[in-house]
Amino acid sequence: MSEPKITQADIDAVSDNPELTEEQIRSAVPFAEAFPHLAKTMRVRGAQKAPKKVSTTIRLSPEVVDFFKKGGPGWQSRIDDALRDLVAKH
């Protein structure tokens, strides 16, 4: 089956995000300046100086995820700690 053709009229019909005008672009300010109260609450993580971990995807049982998430923020690090303990014992 071929993919349906999307026309510009289709895009225009559902678009509620018009292109910015030159004036809007000229008057744009950084997020932290436009929304300082929100910017203060955001945690921004910089680049790692020397990567210590490998990004991967893993499927875990809901019980395992729920257990670690109940401990609050840092649950992924706690999973990593538990797995490193297991590796060290074997």
Summary of the structure (lengths in Angstrom):
residues: 90
radius of gyration: 22.9
end to end distance: 51.9
largest distance: 63.4
contacts: 107
relative contact order: 0.05
helix: 50%
strand: 0%
